[in-house]
Amino acid sequence: MGLRRYRLPILGLAMLLALSALALIPQLSRSAEAHEYVTHGRLVPEIPRRDMPIVLKTPYINNLPRQVKAAEVVANLVIVGGDFLQIQLRNGTIVDQPYLAAFDINDGSFVESFRPQLDNEVLAIEHGPNDTSVIIGGRFVSITDGNGNKTWRHRLALMNLPDGSVDQSWEANASAKVTTIDLHNDRLFVGGDFTTIDGHNVAHLAELKMSTSTVNPAFSFTWGGTLARRVVSALVSPDGTRLIVGHRATSINGNSMRGTAVFNISNPAAPSLTPHRMATNNTAYTYYQDIQDAEMSPDGKYIALVQGTATASDYVHLIPTTEASGQYKWRHFMRDSSFGVAVTDAAVYVGGHFCKVDEGPGPTDVMAPKGLDTCTGVFYNGGAWRTQLAALSLNDGTPLAWNPGNDSYRGASFLKATARGLLVGYDGERTNYFHVGAFAFFDFGGPFIPPPAQTTLTCAAAVDANGQVSLSWNDVGVGGYEIRRDGTALTTTQAATFVDTPPAGDHTYVIRTTINGAQTDSTCSPDPVVVQPPPPAELTCTAVVDANNQVTLNWNDIGIADYVVRDGNTWLATVQTLTYTDNPAQGDHTYVIRTRKNGVLVDTTCTPDPVVIGVTPPPPAELTCTAAVDANNAVTLTWNDTGAQDYTVRVNDAWLTTLQNTTYTTNPTPGTYTYVIRAFTNDVQVGEATCTPNPIVIAQNAGLVCTVTRDAAGGVVIDWTQNVSDYYAIRLDGNWLATTDNQTFTYTHVNPPAGNHTYQVRYKQNGVKTDVNCTPDPIAI
């Protein structure tokens, strides 16, 4: 997905840095004479830029939000492309700017001079041969510049900056969409669904001479399979000798090959497919059709693949680009779809529809959900919260402590690492809760400055009065620090501090990281860190008296085996638990828990003191209930007053009402009923009675009788007898005619059709619908 080369956007700053710190900063040219990379040395920030225009996800297309699908930094411009139509400026103004827009990287402003009008979406953007040009690919076939001049360019174009005009001297039309572009020196590699480009029968992956836009006919390969986006990414290695490809084809030039491929391009006249193969036990190989994006590591040694659309393929793979058959370095289960990927020296950044990914294999900070965390992953046990954006360790795929999150509908689909940070395209509005639109820019805050020179890490430890250990160390500019206690990993963090609460004893703390390519363990001082045991807890005891005058004592554990329970001077029991129940006589009682610790005898009095036991109240009266049914089928329940506060009436084990008197009348529909009264005091049930007789049977009403007559106006009058029903439906010859409420028992059909007809009345009792034919049947109209 677009260029994997990173440049400093401002020549003046690049020259200044090169002159002042030549030993630390790589010389980065503004032209495409060399394929250059920079490294970050650390994770990008979690907070996105908030000063740039908002790419709107509306108006929806096919009921789906629009999104940014490609982005690139060229000099001081950020170019974004996708299927969007409108941009909202920070003052609220909405401008029509379909498919392609430009922002100033420094002040975030909308570039008014860059107003090309494309007729379809942009899927790939690449830095041009200089800082005043950009190459775009996608589905478009025409581009109209700001002066109204239309140029036909089929799915591939070279544009001038900053005015957004089309380079009239450069043309290489493709027969179908272009999805990936990569420029190295004067060699332009283009991938997509096309079968011809610039009039040549070259399918899916082509090489063009940038200066002339002519196709290299020697670079032509046969791609097997029928899937769209057969080539998802084509990336030139840093030394320019290999083209590393992520794809969905089943074969290349008749060779079974899925997922990745490596081409030898050292001789443009004789490019060839290398022996690179992904191992057949690789999940990415099995589910090659779900590959969504691929990205190369800055050193060209690995290619990262992301997959989506099926739970069985929701993996991220890091695969060596060695020119032989080989297994992946690692794979990590994301529990839901992954759509975009970017790789730096600090992490493999992944975007998708996931929200709770697998932990490990290294120590993992679970972090917290972001508020919109709904995905397949939440149904698995455990996991680490990462809302549609994640950073994975290059070493083993462990999720790093980076979770900005966004609110995309389908998921974050485009990621691109640049010297300034990370560009993200998605179909939402908010990233890390900030309203930034469908494009998020995690900016380091200025032209890229290399991390501080790595040096020796030193760590200090301090213990507070509560036994917490605070660690602090100097930041040596690496991607993460693994905290270890007594040889066991606790967590990994990007911060330079950590607080631990260890058990009492002597502990050795180590900060493990990679400095200058070597794993380094730095022991914190002092060593060991001595954590004293907490002071002995003081015993406290409470006493609770229940309605039966039982006394329950409860006390805290102070770390001894035996507790002696006493009532005043009387021994009651010696227990090894932390509770005891007594049935004392009437009167005042002082309860004491006697303990012996370190040879010292201590008596602790329970509260309240004294515990007063009064006369045991008589048991409550037994609750009884009777039921009576009158001539109208009303049921009256009557029960005795047992002194309870509330009585609840239940019918067929369902609550009916709660009241404080001792009678209740209800009018049930026909059926069989069991009535129960429950008594409550202080929300505690103190009695229950089933009303007699039981059950109560309410008989069905007599069946409905229906007649039809003609009135003087020629209409048909339908009359029926009153019945218990939710409604009455009038039907003519088996078809619905009208519906009345349950209090209306007549209906007139005005202007009935001629002929012999059957009228019916439908009624409903106890969920059962019954149709009654009206007499006479039929009636002649």
TORMISE-617146 format. One record per residue (C-alpha): x, y, z; residue in three letters. Coordinates in steps of 0.25 Angstrom, whole numbers, plus 2048, in hexadecimal, padded with zeros to 3 digits. Each point is the difference from the previous one (the first is absolute). Layout:
<recs>
XYZala;...
</recs>
This chain:
<recs>
800800800met;80880B7FBgly;80F805802leu;8087F980Barg;80B80B7FFarg;80180B80Btyr;80680D7FDarg;80280D809leu;7F680A7FBpro;80880C801ile;80D8027F8leu;80580B809gly;7FF7F880Cleu;8067F47FAala;80C8087FCmet;80180680Dleu;8007F2807leu;8097FA7F7ala;80B80B802leu;7FE80180Fser;7FF7F1803ala;8067F97F4leu;8047F3808ala;7F27FE805leu;7F68047F5ile;7FF7F97F2pro;8028097F4gln;7F28007FAleu;7FE8067F2ser;7F48077FAarg;8007F87F3ser;7FE7F17FDala;80E7FD7FEglu;8017F680Bala;7F67F8808his;80280680Eglu;7FA7FC80Dtyr;80080680Eval;7FD7FA80Ethr;7F880580Bhis;8077FA80Cgly;7F3800808arg;7F17FF7FFleu;7F880B7FAval;7F780880Apro;7F27FC803glu;7FA80E7FEile;7FD8047F1pro;80280E7FAarg;7F4808803arg;80280C7F7asp;7FE7FA7F2met;7F38007F8pro;7F67F5802ile;7FE7F67F5val;7F17FD801leu;7FB7F27FFlys;7F38057FBthr;7F87FF7F7pro;8007F1801tyr;8027F77F4ile;7F87F37FFasn;7FC80380Fasn;80F800804leu;80880B805pro;80B8067F7arg;80F7FF804gln;80E8047FDval;8077F57F9lys;80E8067FDala;80980B804ala;80E8057FEglu;80980B805val;8078087F5val;80880C805ala;7F7808808asn;7F37FA7FBleu;7F87F4805val;7F87FB7F5ile;7F47F7803val;7F77F87F7gly;7F57F6800gly;7F18007FDasp;7FC80C808phe;7F980C7FAleu;80180C80Agln;80A806809ile;7FC80880Dgln;80980C803leu;80380280Farg;7F780D800asn;7F47F77FCgly;8008037F1thr;7FD7F47F7ile;8077FF7F2val;7FE7F77F5asp;80D7F97FDgln;7FD7F27FBpro;80A7F4801tyr;80D808802leu;80480C809ala;80D807806ala;80380580Dphe;80C808805asp;8087F7809ile;80580C809asn;7F4808803asp;7F57F67FCgly;7F98097F6ser;7F87FC7F4phe;8098037F4val;7F68087F7glu;8098007F4ser;7FF7F07FFphe;7F17FF7FBarg;8007F47F6pro;7F37FA7FDgln;8017F17FDleu;7F47F77FCasp;8037F4809asn;8087FC80Cglu;80F800803val;8067F3805leu;80F803800ala;80980C801ile;80F8017FEglu;80B80B801his;8038047F2gly;80E8017FApro;80280E807asn;7FA80880Casp;7F68077F6thr;7F97F37FBser;7F87F5804val;7FB7F37FAile;7F27FB802ile;7F87F37FDgly;7F27FB801gly;7F37FF7F8arg;80080E7FAphe;8008027F1val;80080F800ser;80680C808ile;7FB80F7FEthr;80A80A806asp;7FC80D807gly;7FF8077F3asn;7F57F77FBgly;80A7F87F6asn;7FD7F27FFlys;80A7F57FEthr;7FD7F27FDtrp;8097F7809arg;7FB7F2802his;8037FB80Earg;80F805800leu;80580F7FFala;80C809804leu;7FB80D806met;80780D803asn;80180780Dleu;7FB808806pro;7F58047F5asp;7FB7F27FEgly;8028007F1ser;8027F47F8val;80E7FE7F9asp;7FC8007F2gln;80D7F97FBser;7FE7F4809trp;7F57F67FCglu;7FF7F1803ala;7F27FC800asn;7FB7F3808ala;7F57F77FCser;7FB7FE80Eala;80280580Elys;80E803805val;8027FD80Fthr;80F801803thr;80B8097FBile;80F800803asp;80B8097FAleu;80F7FD801his;8098097F8asn;7FA8007F2asp;7F97F3802arg;7F1800803leu;7F97F4804phe;7F17FF7FFval;7F67F6805gly;7F17FD7FFgly;7F57F97F8asp;8048057F2phe;8047F77F5thr;80580A7F7thr;80880D803ile;80580B7F6asp;7FB7F77F5gly;8097F4804his;7FA7F2804asn;80680080Eval;7F77FB80Bala;7FF80480Fhis;80E804802leu;8088097F7ala;80D8087FFglu;80180E7FAleu;80B8097FDlys;7FC80D808met;80780A7F7ser;7F97FB7F4thr;7F37F9805ser;8047F47F7thr;7FE7F2804val;80B7F6802asn;7FB7F47F7pro;80A7F6807ala;7F980280Dphe;7F37F77FDser;7FB7F5808phe;7F47F6800thr;7F780180Ctrp;7F77F4804gly;7F3801807gly;7F38097FEthr;80080980Dleu;80080F7FFala;80C807805arg;80A7F57FCarg;80B80A803val;7FE80780Eval;80E806801ser;80D8007F8ala;80C806807leu;80E8027FCval;80B7FB80Aser;80980B805pro;80B7FC7F7asp;7F78007F4gly;8037F27FCthr;7F37F9804arg;7F28037FFleu;7F87FA80Cile;7F17FD7FDval;7F47FD808gly;7F57FA7F7his;7F37F77FFarg;8047F87F4ala;8017F1800thr;80C7FF7F7ser;80A8097F9ile;8067FB7F3asn;7FA7F2803gly;8077FF80Dasn;7F77FD80Cser;80280D808met;7F680680Aarg;80180C80Agly;80E8067FCthr;80A8007F5ala;80E8057FEval;8058057F2phe;80F8027FCasn;80080E7F9ile;80F802800ser;8007FF7F1asn;7F48087FApro;8017F87F3ala;7FF7F2807ala;7F780180Cpro;7FD7F2807ser;7F87FA80Aleu;8097FB80Cthr;7FF7F3808pro;7F980780Bhis;7F47F8805arg;7F780180Dmet;8007F3807ala;7F37F87FEthr;7FC7FF80Fasn;7FF80F800asn;7F2805803thr;80380C7F6ala;8027F67F5tyr;7F47F8803thr;7F780D800tyr;8078077F6tyr;7F38057FAgln;7FE80980Dasp;80D8087FFile;7FD80E801gln;80D808800asp;80F7FD801ala;80C809804glu;80F7FE801met;80980380Cser;80980B7FEpro;80C7F77FEasp;7F97F87F6gly;8027F3808lys;7F17FD803tyr;7F28037FAile;7F4801809ala;7F37FA7FBleu;7F2804806val;7F37F87FDgln;7F2802802gly;7F17FB7FDthr;8017F2807ala;8037FD80Fthr;8097F57FBala;80980A7F9ser;80080B80Aasp;80F800801tyr;80C8097FEval;80C7F97FBhis;80F8057FFleu;8077F87F5ile;80F8007FCpro;8028047F2thr;80B7F67FEthr;8017FA7F3glu;7FC7F2804ala;7F47F9806ser;7FF80480Fgly;7F680180Cgln;7FC80D805tyr;80880780Blys;7F3801808trp;7F18027FEarg;7F680680Ahis;7F17FE801phe;7F880D800met;7F37F9802arg;7F98087F5asp;8048067F2ser;80D8087FEser;7FF8097F3phe;80D809801gly;80E7FF804val;80D808802ala;80D7FC805val;80B808806thr;80C7FD809asp;7F880180Cala;7F37F87FDala;7F77FA7F6val;7F4809800tyr;7F37F97FCval;7F28067FDgly;7F37F87FFgly;7F37FD807his;8067F980Cphe;7FE80580Ecys;8067F5809lys;80C7F97FBval;8077F4805asp;80B80380Bglu;80E7FC800gly;8097F87FDpro;80880B808gly;7FB80880Cpro;7F38087FCthr;7FA80C805asp;7F17FD7FFval;7FD80F800met;7F1805801ala;7F48007F6pro;7FE80C7F8lys;7F1800801gly;7FC7FB7F2leu;8067F2802asp;7F77F67F8thr;8067F57F8cys;8027F17FFthr;80C80180Agly;7F780480Cval;7FA7F2800phe;80E7F9803tyr;8067FF80Easn;80B809804gly;8068097F5gly;80580F800ala;7F780C7FCtrp;8058067F3arg;7F58077F9thr;8027FF7F0gln;80E805802leu;80C7F8806ala;80F800800ala;8077F2801leu;80E7FD803ser;8097FD7F5leu;8077F6808asn;7F47F7803asp;7F38067FDgly;7FC80480Ethr;7F680C801pro;80880C805leu;7FA80A809ala;7FA8097F5trp;7F18017FFasn;7FA80D7FApro;7F47FA7FAgly;7F68057F6asn;7F17FF7FDasp;8007FB7F2ser;7F57F77FBtyr;8077F67F8arg;80E802806gly;80D8087FEala;8047FC7F2ser;80C8097FCphe;80D802808leu;80D8077FBlys;80C803808ala;80780C7FCthr;80C808806ala;7F6809808arg;7F87F4806gly;7F47F87FBleu;7F58027F6leu;7F37F9803val;7F47FF7F7gly;7F27FB804tyr;7F18027FFasp;7FD80780Dgly;80180D807glu;8087FF80Darg;80E7FB803thr;8037FF80Fasn;7F3807803tyr;80480C7F7phe;7F88057F5his;80A7FF7F4val;7F77FA7F5gly;8047F47F7ala;80F803800phe;80980080Dala;80E805800phe;8097FB80Cphe;80A80B7FFasp;80D800807phe;7FE80F800gly;80A8057F6gly;80B7FB7F6pro;8057F3804phe;80C80180Aile;8077F3803pro;7FF7FA80Epro;80B80380Apro;80C7F77FEala;7FE7F3808gln;8097FF80Cthr;8017F980Dthr;7F37FE808leu;80080380Fthr;7F47FD809cys;7FD80480Eala;7F67FA80Aala;7FA80680Cala;7F67F980Aval;7F5809807asp;7FA7FD80Eala;7F57F87F9asn;80A7F67FAgly;7FE8057F2gln;80D8007F7val;80280C7F6ser;8097FE7F5leu;80680B7F7ser;80A7FF7F5trp;8068097F5asn;7F97FF7F3asp;80A7FB7F6val;7F68027F4gly;7FC7F17FDval;7F37FB7FDgly;7FC7FA80Egly;8067FC80Dtyr;7FD7F2806glu;7FE800810ile;8057F4807arg;8007FC80Earg;8087F4805asp;8017FB7F2gly;7F28017FCthr;7FA80A7F6ala;7F5809806leu;7FD8097F4thr;8058087F5thr;7FF80F7FFthr;80580C7F8gln;80180980Cala;80C801809ala;7F97FE80Dthr;7F97F4806phe;7F97FD80Eval;7FF7F2806asp;7FA7FA80Cthr;8087F4803pro;7FF7F680Cpro;80980280Cala;80E7FC7FEgly;80D8037F8asp;7FE8027F1his;8088037F4thr;7FB8097F5tyr;8058007F2val;7FD8097F4ile;8017F87F3arg;8018067F3thr;8088007F3thr;80B80A7FEile;8088017F4asn;7FA7F37FBgly;8047F880Cala;7F67FB80Cgln;80580880Cthr;7FC7FD80Fasp;80280C809ser;7FF7FD80Fthr;7F980B809cys;80780580Cser;8007FD80Bpro;8007F17FEasp;7FA7F9806pro;7F4809803val;7FB7FD80Eval;7F1800803val;7FC7FF80Egln;7F47F8804pro;7F4809804pro;7FE80380Fpro;7F77F6807pro;7F18037FEala;7F880480Cglu;7F47F7803leu;7F28067FFthr;7F37F8803cys;7F18037FDthr;7F47FA806ala;7F27FF7F9val;7F37FB806val;7F67FA7F7asp;7F17FE801ala;8017F3808asn;80A80780Aasn;80C7F97FBgln;80D807800val;80A7FF7F5thr;80E805803leu;80A8037F4asn;80E805801trp;80C8027F7asn;80C7F77FEasp;80D804807ile;8087F47FBgly;7FE7F680Cile;7FA7F2801ala;7F780180Casp;7F680A805tyr;7F97FF80Eval;7F2804801val;7FB80580Darg;7F3806806asp;80680880Bgly;8087F7809asn;7FA7F37FAthr;8077F87F5trp;7F77FD7F5leu;8097FA7F5ala;80E7FF7FAthr;7FE8017F0val;8098017F4gln;7F68087F8thr;7FD80F800leu;7F17FF805thr;7F87FA80Btyr;7F17FF803thr;7FA7FF80Easp;7F27FE806asn;80180880Dpro;7F680180Bala;7F880D802gln;80980C806gly;80C8087FDasp;80C7F97FAhis;80F8047FEthr;8067F87F5tyr;8107FF800val;8097FA7F5ile;80D7FC808arg;80D7FE7F7thr;80E7FD803arg;80B8057F6lys;80F800803asn;7FD7FC80Egly;7F780C803val;7F17FD805leu;7F680A7FBval;7F1801802asp;7F88087F6thr;7F2804803thr;7F67FE7F5cys;7F680C7FDthr;7F6804804pro;8037FD80Easp;7F77FB807pro;7F87F87F7val;7F2801806val;7F77F37FEile;7F1803804gly;7F47F7801val;7FE7F77F4thr;7F48057F8pro;7F57F67FDpro;8007FA7F2pro;7F88077F6pro;7F27FC7FDala;7FF7F67F5glu;7FB8067F3leu;7F37FB7FAthr;7F88047F3cys;7F37FC7FAthr;7FB8037F2ala;7F18037FBala;7FB8017F2val;7F38087FEasp;7F67FF7F4ala;8088097F8asn;80C7F8801asn;80780A809ala;80A7FA80Aval;80180580Ethr;80B7FC809leu;80080280Fthr;80B7FD80Atrp;80380280Fasn;80980B805asp;80D7FA806thr;80680E803gly;8098007F4ala;80280E7F9gln;7FD7FB7F2asp;7F87F57F9tyr;8037FD7F1thr;7F67F97F8val;8057F67F5arg;7F87F87F6val;8067F47F9asn;80E803806asp;80080E7FAala;7FF80D808trp;7F2807800leu;80180B80Athr;80580580Ethr;7F780680Aleu;7FE80280Fgln;7F27FB802asn;7FA7F2801thr;7F77FF7F4thr;8028017F1tyr;7F67FE7F4thr;8047FD7F2thr;7F97FD7F3asn;8077F57F9pro;7FE7FB7F2thr;7FB7F27FEpro;80A7F6805gly;8067F880Cthr;80780880Btyr;8087FE80Dthr;80080C809tyr;80B80280Bval;80280B80Aile;80E803806arg;80280880Cala;80D809801phe;80680980Cthr;80C8087FDasn;8007FA7F2asp;8027F2806val;7F67F67FEgln;7F97FB80Cval;7F47F87FBgly;7FA7F97F4glu;7F27FA7FEala;7F97FA7F4thr;7F18057FFcys;7F67F5800thr;7F97FA7F9pro;80B7FE7F6asn;8008007F5pro;7F680B7FCile;7FA7FC7F2val;7F980B7F8ile;7F87FA7F5ala;8008057F2gln;7F580A7FBasn;7F57FA7F7ala;8048007F1gly;7FD80C7F8leu;7F48007F7val;8008097F3cys;7F58047F6thr;7FF8087F3val;7F58097FBthr;7FE80A7F4arg;7FD80E804asp;7F780A7F8ala;80D8067F9ala;8047F27FBgly;80B7FE80Agly;8037F4808val;7FE80180Fval;8087F6808ile;7FC7FE80Fasp;8067F780Atrp;7FE7FC80Fthr;80980680Bgln;80C7F7803asn;80D801807val;80A8047F6ser;80C8097FDasp;7FA8057F3tyr;7F67FC7F5tyr;8047FE7F2ala;7F68007F5ile;8037F87F4arg;7FA7FE7F2leu;8027F37F8asp;80C7FD809gly;80680E7FEasn;80280B80Atrp;7F580B7FFleu;80180880Dala;8047FF80Fthr;7F880680Cthr;80480180Fasp;7FB7F680Aasn;7F4809804gln;7FA8017F2thr;7F67F57FBphe;7FB8057F3thr;8068047F2tyr;7FA8057F3thr;8067FC7F3his;7FD80C7F7val;7FE7FD7F1asn;8037F1800pro;8047F97F3pro;7F57F87F9ala;7FF7F1801gly;7FF7F580Basn;80A80480Chis;8047FA80Dthr;80280A80Ctyr;8087FB80Cgln;80380780Eval;80E7FC806arg;80280180Ftyr;80C7FC809lys;7FF7F980Egln;80C7FC808asn;8098027F3gly;7F77F77F7val;7F98067F4lys;7F27FB7FCthr;7F98037F3asp;7F0800801val;7F88007F3asn;7F5809800cys;7F27FC7FCthr;7FA7FF7F6pro;80C7FA7F9asp;8028037F5pro;7F880D7FFile;7FC8057F2ala;80380E7FCile;
</recs>
